[in-house]
Amino acid sequence: MGSLTLVTFAIIAVLSISLVAVYVTTSNQVSNLNQSIKDVCNSNELLASSWFAFANNATKILNGQIQSDKIMINSLNSTKPSGYQSMITTINNQISQDNSVITSFASQVHINVSSPQSLCSNP
């Protein structure tokens, strides 16, 4: 074996070791990135779950309030106290606002709960 062959083998060995080092480093970075994605997805799923629970509870409370308001309107209509029409208008405005909040919650739950799960299904 000549010195040129030894130098060639040495260069090949150094390049091979360098490629292995780059591969190991890149592999570790990919693993770290995958773990970071899993952590973000877990946080998003927890946040989405908390938001869903909040929106669900708030919707139940608002629906209960709407039912109570409707009972109040029926009572006002049957007794017809002074100024009852103004009171009914105010209560109907409150019912409209409550329904608007419920609709907003429903659209937000759809966007915030389903999207993170689909994005994080295969990190």
KOLDRENZA-986502 format. One record per atom (N, C-alpha, C): residue number from 1; atom name; y, x, z. Coordinates in nm, 4 decimals, padded with zeros to 6 digits, m for minus. Example, Ala and Ser with C-alpha at 12.3 -4.5 7.8 and 13.67 -1.06 7.14 Angstrom:
1, N, m00.5690, 01.3190, 00.7800
1, CA, m00.4500, 01.2300, 00.7800
1, C, m00.3300, 01.3200, 00.7800
2, N, m00.2250, 01.2850, 00.7080
2, CA, m00.1060, 01.3670, 00.7140
2, C, 00.0030, 01.2900, 00.7870
% end
This chain:
1, N, m00.1173, 00.0829, 00.0000
1, CA, 00.0000, 00.0000, 00.0000
1, C, 00.1243, 00.0878, 00.0000
2, N, 00.2145, 00.0529, m00.0879
2, CA, 00.3367, 00.1301, m00.0963
2, C, 00.4412, 00.0776, m00.0005
3, N, 00.5455, 00.1540, 00.0133
3, CA, 00.6523, 00.1143, 00.1034
3, C, 00.7232, m00.0114, 00.0539
4, N, 00.7278, m00.0297, m00.0788
4, CA, 00.7888, m00.1494, m00.1337
4, C, 00.7091, m00.2731, m00.0932
5, N, 00.5770, m00.2623, m00.0906
5, CA, 00.4919, m00.3737, m00.0501
5, C, 00.5128, m00.4045, 00.0972
6, N, 00.5230, m00.3019, 00.1813
6, CA, 00.5476, m00.3233, 00.3237
6, C, 00.6829, m00.3891, 00.3483
7, N, 00.7839, m00.3463, 00.2747
7, CA, 00.9172, m00.4041, 00.2884
7, C, 00.9128, m00.5511, 00.2459
8, N, 00.8412, m00.5803, 00.1366
8, CA, 00.8289, m00.7181, 00.0874
8, C, 00.7604, m00.8055, 00.1923
9, N, 00.6492, m00.7521, 00.2486
9, CA, 00.5792, m00.8267, 00.3542
9, C, 00.6695, m00.8479, 00.4770
10, N, 00.7454, m00.7476, 00.5118
10, CA, 00.8358, m00.7588, 00.6264
10, C, 00.9432, m00.8648, 00.6002
11, N, 00.9986, m00.8641, 00.4780
11, CA, 01.0999, m00.9644, 00.4429
11, C, 01.0393, m01.1044, 00.4464
12, N, 00.9173, m01.1178, 00.3910
12, CA, 00.8493, m01.2473, 00.3910
12, C, 00.8220, m01.2923, 00.5350
13, N, 00.7800, m01.1997, 00.6197
13, CA, 00.7521, m01.2332, 00.7596
13, C, 00.8793, m01.2785, 00.8308
14, N, 00.9892, m01.2061, 00.8103
14, CA, 01.1157, m01.2421, 00.8740
14, C, 01.1629, m01.3792, 00.8245
15, N, 01.1543, m01.4022, 00.6938
15, CA, 01.1951, m01.5310, 00.6382
15, C, 01.1056, m01.6444, 00.6903
16, N, 00.9754, m01.6181, 00.7015
16, CA, 00.8828, m01.7194, 00.7527
16, C, 00.9165, m01.7552, 00.8975
17, N, 00.9414, m01.6533, 00.9777
17, CA, 00.9772, m01.6772, 01.1179
17, C, 01.1090, m01.7544, 01.1258
18, N, 01.2042, m01.7175, 01.0391
18, CA, 01.3324, m01.7883, 01.0370
18, C, 01.3134, m01.9348, 00.9997
19, N, 01.2298, m01.9606, 00.8993
19, CA, 01.2041, m02.0992, 00.8589
19, C, 01.1364, m02.1779, 00.9702
20, N, 01.0431, m02.1154, 01.0402
20, CA, 00.9772, m02.1821, 01.1529
20, C, 01.0802, m02.2139, 01.2612
21, N, 01.1690, m02.1209, 01.2890
21, CA, 01.2726, m02.1436, 01.3907
21, C, 01.3649, m02.2584, 01.3489
22, N, 01.4040, m02.2625, 01.2226
22, CA, 01.4886, m02.3712, 01.1725
22, C, 01.4132, m02.5036, 01.1830
23, N, 01.2845, m02.5024, 01.1468
23, CA, 01.2041, m02.6250, 01.1543
23, C, 01.1951, m02.6754, 01.2983
24, N, 01.1681, m02.5852, 01.3924
24, CA, 01.1557, m02.6239, 01.5331
24, C, 01.2890, m02.6792, 01.5841
25, N, 01.3983, m02.6114, 01.5519
25, CA, 01.5301, m02.6563, 01.5951
25, C, 01.5622, m02.7940, 01.5366
26, N, 01.5367, m02.8101, 01.4075
26, CA, 01.5629, m02.9381, 01.3410
26, C, 01.4740, m03.0475, 01.3981
27, N, 01.3501, m03.0149, 01.4228
27, CA, 01.2569, m03.1119, 01.4802
27, C, 01.3039, m03.1575, 01.6183
28, N, 01.3508, m03.0641, 01.6987
28, CA, 01.4039, m03.0982, 01.8312
28, C, 01.5293, m03.1855, 01.8198
29, N, 01.6148, m03.1530, 01.7243
29, CA, 01.7360, m03.2337, 01.7053
29, C, 01.7007, m03.3759, 01.6618
30, N, 01.6009, m03.3891, 01.5740
30, CA, 01.5570, m03.5215, 01.5293
30, C, 01.4984, m03.5991, 01.6469
31, N, 01.4184, m03.5320, 01.7289
31, CA, 01.3621, m03.5981, 01.8471
31, C, 01.4726, m03.6440, 01.9424
32, N, 01.5714, m03.5576, 01.9649
32, CA, 01.6838, m03.5941, 02.0519
32, C, 01.7633, m03.7112, 01.9934
33, N, 01.7842, m03.7090, 01.8627
33, CA, 01.8556, m03.8179, 01.7972
33, C, 01.7767, m03.9484, 01.8097
34, N, 01.6455, m03.9434, 01.7868
34, CA, 01.5624, m04.0638, 01.8021
34, C, 01.5682, m04.1178, 01.9445
35, N, 01.5659, m04.0302, 02.0436
35, CA, 01.5748, m04.0750, 02.1818
35, C, 01.7111, m04.1368, 02.2098
36, N, 01.8156, m04.0770, 02.1553
36, CA, 01.9499, m04.1330, 02.1729
36, C, 01.9597, m04.2731, 02.1102
37, N, 01.9003, m04.2888, 01.9935
37, CA, 01.9000, m04.4200, 01.9274
37, C, 01.8238, m04.5210, 02.0123
38, N, 01.7098, m04.4803, 02.0670
38, CA, 01.6324, m04.5703, 02.1540
38, C, 01.7140, m04.6086, 02.2772
39, N, 01.7857, m04.5131, 02.3362
39, CA, 01.8686, m04.5413, 02.4534
39, C, 01.9799, m04.6402, 02.4199
40, N, 02.0459, m04.6191, 02.3054
40, CA, 02.1516, m04.7109, 02.2629
40, C, 02.0936, m04.8500, 02.2383
41, N, 01.9783, m04.8559, 02.1730
41, CA, 01.9153, m04.9856, 02.1462
41, C, 01.8779, m05.0561, 02.2763
42, N, 01.8238, m04.9817, 02.3713
42, CA, 01.7892, m05.0426, 02.5000
42, C, 01.9138, m05.0961, 02.5700
43, N, 02.0226, m05.0201, 02.5640
43, CA, 02.1485, m05.0661, 02.6244
43, C, 02.2000, m05.1906, 02.5537
44, N, 02.1924, m05.1905, 02.4199
44, CA, 02.2376, m05.3070, 02.3439
44, C, 02.1527, m05.4298, 02.3747
45, N, 02.0221, m05.4111, 02.3865
45, CA, 01.9343, m05.5235, 02.4166
45, C, 01.9634, m05.5789, 02.5562
46, N, 01.9898, m05.4900, 02.6522
46, CA, 02.0250, m05.5343, 02.7870
46, C, 02.1583, m05.6092, 02.7863
47, N, 02.2554, m05.5550, 02.7148
47, CA, 02.3858, m05.6200, 02.7041
47, C, 02.3725, m05.7557, 02.6353
48, N, 02.2953, m05.7606, 02.5277
48, CA, 02.2763, m05.8866, 02.4557
48, C, 02.2066, m05.9891, 02.5448
49, N, 02.1090, m05.9435, 02.6207
49, CA, 02.0378, m06.0334, 02.7108
49, C, 02.1317, m06.0867, 02.8186
50, N, 02.2153, m06.0009, 02.8722
50, CA, 02.3131, m06.0431, 02.9739
50, C, 02.4134, m06.1416, 02.9143
51, N, 02.4596, m06.1121, 02.7931
51, CA, 02.5538, m06.2024, 02.7268
51, C, 02.4890, m06.3386, 02.7033
52, N, 02.3639, m06.3391, 02.6573
52, CA, 02.2932, m06.4645, 02.6326
52, C, 02.2828, m06.5452, 02.7617
53, N, 02.2471, m06.4805, 02.8707
53, CA, 02.2340, m06.5503, 02.9987
53, C, 02.3693, m06.6079, 03.0425
54, N, 02.4755, m06.5281, 03.0284
54, CA, 02.6097, m06.5756, 03.0636
54, C, 02.6486, m06.6959, 02.9786
55, N, 02.6324, m06.6838, 02.8468
55, CA, 02.6710, m06.7922, 02.7554
55, C, 02.5882, m06.9174, 02.7814
56, N, 02.4605, m06.8979, 02.8096
56, CA, 02.3726, m07.0114, 02.8383
56, C, 02.4181, m07.0835, 02.9658
57, N, 02.4453, m07.0078, 03.0718
57, CA, 02.4914, m07.0681, 03.1971
57, C, 02.6276, m07.1363, 03.1807
58, N, 02.7185, m07.0701, 03.1126
58, CA, 02.8515, m07.1281, 03.0917
58, C, 02.8416, m07.2564, 03.0089
59, N, 02.7540, m07.2559, 02.9089
59, CA, 02.7349, m07.3761, 02.8265
59, C, 02.6813, m07.4910, 02.9095
60, N, 02.5860, m07.4626, 02.9975
60, CA, 02.5332, m07.5677, 03.0854
60, C, 02.6435, m07.6248, 03.1758
61, N, 02.7246, m07.5358, 03.2309
61, CA, 02.8338, m07.5798, 03.3184
61, C, 02.9340, m07.6652, 03.2397
62, N, 02.9713, m07.6198, 03.1196
62, CA, 03.0671, m07.6946, 03.0387
62, C, 03.0098, m07.8294, 02.9949
63, N, 02.8814, m07.8327, 02.9591
63, CA, 02.8187, m07.9608, 02.9233
63, C, 02.8192, m08.0567, 03.0418
64, N, 02.7953, m08.0043, 03.1604
64, CA, 02.8027, m08.0865, 03.2815
64, C, 02.9426, m08.1394, 03.3047
65, N, 03.0416, m08.0537, 03.2814
65, CA, 03.1814, m08.0963, 03.2962
65, C, 03.2163, m08.2048, 03.1945
66, N, 03.1669, m08.1896, 03.0714
66, CA, 03.1932, m08.2903, 02.9680
66, C, 03.1334, m08.4248, 03.0090
67, N, 03.0119, m08.4211, 03.0609
67, CA, 02.9497, m08.5465, 03.1065
67, C, 03.0312, m08.6099, 03.2196
68, N, 03.0757, m08.5277, 03.3119
68, CA, 03.1580, m08.5767, 03.4226
68, C, 03.2894, m08.6358, 03.3706
69, N, 03.3495, m08.5672, 03.2714
69, CA, 03.4744, m08.6171, 03.2130
69, C, 03.4530, m08.7510, 03.1442
70, N, 03.3413, m08.7664, 03.0760
70, CA, 03.3128, m08.8937, 03.0083
70, C, 03.2952, m09.0070, 03.1091
71, N, 03.2330, m08.9766, 03.2204
71, CA, 03.2194, m09.0764, 03.3272
71, C, 03.3574, m09.1145, 03.3809
72, N, 03.4434, m09.0142, 03.3970
72, CA, 03.5798, m09.0390, 03.4446
72, C, 03.6552, m09.1274, 03.3451
73, N, 03.6392, m09.1007, 03.2160
73, CA, 03.7051, m09.1826, 03.1133
73, C, 03.6556, m09.3272, 03.1206
74, N, 03.5253, m09.3454, 03.1344
74, CA, 03.4702, m09.4812, 03.1473
74, C, 03.5268, m09.5522, 03.2699
75, N, 03.5382, m09.4785, 03.3783
75, CA, 03.5929, m09.5359, 03.5010
75, C, 03.7391, m09.5755, 03.4822
76, N, 03.8155, m09.4872, 03.4174
76, CA, 03.9563, m09.5177, 03.3923
76, C, 03.9707, m09.6383, 03.2992
77, N, 03.8850, m09.6452, 03.1982
77, CA, 03.8904, m09.7589, 03.1060
77, C, 03.8559, m09.8910, 03.1749
78, N, 03.7671, m09.8847, 03.2716
78, CA, 03.7277, m10.0094, 03.3385
78, C, 03.8295, m10.0525, 03.4444
79, N, 03.8942, m09.9573, 03.5102
79, CA, 03.9903, m09.9940, 03.6156
79, C, 04.1336, m10.0021, 03.5643
80, N, 04.1646, m09.9284, 03.4599
80, CA, 04.2961, m09.9267, 03.3950
80, C, 04.4122, m09.9112, 03.4944
81, N, 04.4100, m09.8008, 03.5712
81, CA, 04.5235, m09.7775, 03.6617
81, C, 04.6485, m09.7398, 03.5813
82, N, 04.7604, m09.7383, 03.6475
82, CA, 04.8865, m09.7024, 03.5823
82, C, 04.8764, m09.5615, 03.5233
83, N, 04.9139, m09.5478, 03.3964
83, CA, 04.9114, m09.4167, 03.3304
83, C, 04.7734, m09.3719, 03.2870
84, N, 04.6765, m09.4641, 03.2843
84, CA, 04.5383, m09.4234, 03.2546
84, C, 04.5231, m09.3682, 03.1128
85, N, 04.6008, m09.4195, 03.0158
85, CA, 04.5878, m09.3713, 02.8786
85, C, 04.6291, m09.2245, 02.8675
86, N, 04.7296, m09.1862, 02.9388
86, CA, 04.7730, m09.0462, 02.9411
86, C, 04.6653, m08.9581, 03.0051
87, N, 04.6056, m09.0100, 03.1118
87, CA, 04.4970, m08.9342, 03.1775
87, C, 04.3787, m08.9177, 03.0820
88, N, 04.3447, m09.0221, 03.0100
88, CA, 04.2319, m09.0157, 02.9154
88, C, 04.2611, m08.9152, 02.8042
89, N, 04.3853, m08.9143, 02.7568
89, CA, 04.4244, m08.8169, 02.6534
89, C, 04.4071, m08.6743, 02.7054
90, N, 04.4516, m08.6521, 02.8269
90, CA, 04.4371, m08.5180, 02.8879
90, C, 04.2895, m08.4804, 02.9014
91, N, 04.2081, m08.5733, 02.9465
91, CA, 04.0644, m08.5459, 02.9644
91, C, 03.9981, m08.5215, 02.8286
92, N, 04.0346, m08.6011, 02.7274
92, CA, 03.9787, m08.5795, 02.5938
92, C, 04.0179, m08.4428, 02.5376
93, N, 04.1405, m08.3995, 02.5655
93, CA, 04.1822, m08.2643, 02.5241
93, C, 04.0961, m08.1583, 02.5926
94, N, 04.0662, m08.1787, 02.7187
94, CA, 03.9810, m08.0850, 02.7924
94, C, 03.8394, m08.0841, 02.7334
95, N, 03.7887, m08.2014, 02.6991
95, CA, 03.6556, m08.2096, 02.6368
95, C, 03.6546, m08.1335, 02.5046
96, N, 03.7607, m08.1477, 02.4259
96, CA, 03.7708, m08.0748, 02.2982
96, C, 03.7715, m07.9240, 02.3210
97, N, 03.8461, m07.8798, 02.4214
97, CA, 03.8493, m07.7365, 02.4531
97, C, 03.7127, m07.6877, 02.4977
98, N, 03.6457, m07.7654, 02.5825
98, CA, 03.5117, m07.7273, 02.6300
98, C, 03.4142, m07.7180, 02.5126
99, N, 03.4213, m07.8165, 02.4208
99, CA, 03.3341, m07.8130, 02.3032
99, C, 03.3635, m07.6922, 02.2151
100, N, 03.4898, m07.6545, 02.2056
100, CA, 03.5284, m07.5367, 02.1280
100, C, 03.4703, m07.4094, 02.1889
101, N, 03.4755, m07.3987, 02.3208
101, CA, 03.4180, m07.2818, 02.3896
101, C, 03.2668, m07.2781, 02.3684
102, N, 03.2012, m07.3931, 02.3782
102, CA, 03.0562, m07.3996, 02.3579
102, C, 03.0209, m07.3542, 02.2164
103, N, 03.0960, m07.4009, 02.1179
103, CA, 03.0722, m07.3602, 01.9784
103, C, 03.0926, m07.2103, 01.9619
104, N, 03.1961, m07.1578, 02.0254
104, CA, 03.2221, m07.0137, 02.0190
104, C, 03.1073, m06.9344, 02.0808
105, N, 03.0585, m06.9786, 02.1969
105, CA, 02.9443, m06.9120, 02.2594
105, C, 02.8235, m06.9147, 02.1677
106, N, 02.7976, m07.0292, 02.1056
106, CA, 02.6807, m07.0428, 02.0195
106, C, 02.6878, m06.9449, 01.9029
107, N, 02.8057, m06.9291, 01.8419
107, CA, 02.8171, m06.8354, 01.7294
107, C, 02.8069, m06.6907, 01.7772
108, N, 02.8611, m06.6588, 01.8939
108, CA, 02.8540, m06.5232, 01.9465
108, C, 02.7123, m06.4861, 01.9878
109, N, 02.6403, m06.5790, 02.0452
109, CA, 02.5019, m06.5511, 02.0843
109, C, 02.4205, m06.5184, 01.9615
110, N, 02.4413, m06.5913, 01.8529
110, CA, 02.3669, m06.5652, 01.7294
110, C, 02.3980, m06.4261, 01.6760
111, N, 02.5245, m06.3890, 01.6729
111, CA, 02.5644, m06.2592, 01.6189
111, C, 02.5197, m06.1457, 01.7105
112, N, 02.5480, m06.1548, 01.8396
112, CA, 02.5266, m06.0430, 01.9309
112, C, 02.3840, m06.0256, 01.9777
113, N, 02.3066, m06.1304, 01.9766
113, CA, 02.1701, m06.1152, 02.0251
113, C, 02.0755, m06.0780, 01.9132
114, N, 02.0856, m06.1416, 01.7998
114, CA, 01.9877, m06.1156, 01.6962
114, C, 02.0147, m05.9849, 01.6223
115, N, 02.1392, m05.9463, 01.6022
115, CA, 02.1680, m05.8264, 01.5253
115, C, 02.1193, m05.6976, 01.5914
116, N, 02.1468, m05.6706, 01.7201
116, CA, 02.0988, m05.5457, 01.7779
116, C, 01.9465, m05.5348, 01.7746
117, N, 01.8762, m05.6430, 01.7935
117, CA, 01.7305, m05.6356, 01.7922
117, C, 01.6810, m05.5966, 01.6537
118, N, 01.7399, m05.6503, 01.5476
118, CA, 01.6944, m05.6162, 01.4145
118, C, 01.7299, m05.4713, 01.3796
119, N, 01.8430, m05.4232, 01.4246
119, CA, 01.8821, m05.2852, 01.3968
119, C, 01.7955, m05.1862, 01.4746
120, N, 01.7452, m05.2236, 01.5872
120, CA, 01.6736, m05.1309, 01.6742
120, C, 01.5223, m05.1478, 01.6701
121, N, 01.4721, m05.2248, 01.5771
121, CA, 01.3280, m05.2509, 01.5775
121, C, 01.2452, m05.1269, 01.5480
122, N, 01.2988, m05.0350, 01.4662
122, CA, 01.2247, m04.9123, 01.4343
122, C, 01.3172, m04.7919, 01.4381
123, N, 01.3620, m04.7507, 01.5550
123, CA, 01.4514, m04.6337, 01.5597
123, C, 01.3764, m04.5051, 01.5308
% end
